[in-house]
Amino acid sequence: MNREQLINQIKTKKSFLCVGLDTDIKKIPQHLLKDEDPIFAFNKAIIDATAPYCVSYKPNLAFYEAFGVKGMISFEKTINYLKENYPNHFIIADAKRGDIGNTSSMYARTFFEEYGIDSITVAPYMGEDSVSPFLTYPGKWVTLLALTSNKGAFDFQFTEDKETGKKLFEQVLETSKKWGNEDQLMYVVGATKAEMLSDIRKIVPDNFLLVPGVGAQGGSLQAVAQYGMNSQCGLLVNSSRAIIYADKTENFAVVAGQEAQKVQAQMAEQLKAI
């Protein structure tokens, strides 16, 4: 999916919601455990219920890899289901890859060729040659970690260069802009640091920002929109647990849809500003 198509979906649905498919078999409704593939059964129900209200899905690979081959089969079935039934939804593989060039090339082949996913989260620590293999695929995106919402972000991401005064995450933003353009690169910026989005926008005014941390992690949607939205929205705001685990009964999918609809309604209000 290219930039124009993504922006069109946001305008059409009046939503910039990304639903995180962090499917933990210990948290899904117990009745699903009788299913041959409980993870896929859960994902399918969540997708069907939330698709009208979101523009993107973000399966977190850790929750699938934890179950070995079976888990990856569930992941593949989920991706295929999305592509067959909801082809206009933007799919992000939350895999946080990033290694030496030839290894990154294999990761890129896996997610862009084998699975046909739109974007993958990538860690920038090893520099340009670890990211550039992901940027060679037309219409595909790199979602680069810039400023995360976990408390450990302060261990490294806020380290300042004594000469320039720039924080490490700011250097990541400025340097990575040279690797690709706003049609290829989006950035992960945690919602719990929403007030910093205005400074981030000074460095990357036109790039999409993937913002986790809204909902269960306490981030404010209104603050994210206030500080991070640009003239074309430029945001994908992720919510996982607050939507997919809102209910643990047999009514779980209906409730998830209701929660997604609430977020979409709030987003529609925020989009009136642009």
Stockholm file with secondary structure:
# STOCKHOLM 1.0

chainA/1-274         MNREQLINQIKTKKSFLCVGLDTDIKKIPQHLLKDEDPIFAFNKAIIDATAPYCVSYKPNLAFYEAFGVKGMISFEKTINYLKENYPNHFIIADAKRGDIGNTSSMYARTFFEEYGIDSITVAPYMGEDSVSPFLTYPGKWVTLLALTSNKGAFDFQFTEDKETGKKLFEQVLETSKKWGNEDQLMYVVGATKAEMLSDIRKIVPDNFLLVPGVGAQGGSLQAVAQYGMNSQCGLLVNSSRAIIYADKTENFAVVAGQEAQKVQAQMAEQLKAI
#=GR chainA/1-274 SS CCHHHHHHHHHHHTCCEEEEECCCTTTSCGGGGGSSSHHHHHHHHHHHHHGGGCSEEEEBTHHHHTTHHHHHHHHHHHHHHHHHHCTTSEEEEEEEECCSHHHHHHHHIIIIIISCCSEEEECCTTCHHHHGGGGGSTTCEEEEEEECSSTTHHHHTTCBCTTTCCBHHHHHHHHHTTTCCTTTEEEEECGGGGGGHHHHHHHSSSSEEEECCBSTTCBCHHHHHHHHCBTTBCEEEEECHHHHTSCCSTTHHHHHHHHHHHHHHHHHHHHTTC
#=GC SS_cons         CCHHHHHHHHHHHTCCEEEEECCCTTTSCGGGGGSSSHHHHHHHHHHHHHGGGCSEEEEBTHHHHTTHHHHHHHHHHHHHHHHHHCTTSEEEEEEEECCSHHHHHHHHIIIIIISCCSEEEECCTTCHHHHGGGGGSTTCEEEEEEECSSTTHHHHTTCBCTTTCCBHHHHHHHHHTTTCCTTTEEEEECGGGGGGHHHHHHHSSSSEEEECCBSTTCBCHHHHHHHHCBTTBCEEEEECHHHHTSCCSTTHHHHHHHHHHHHHHHHHHHHTTC
//
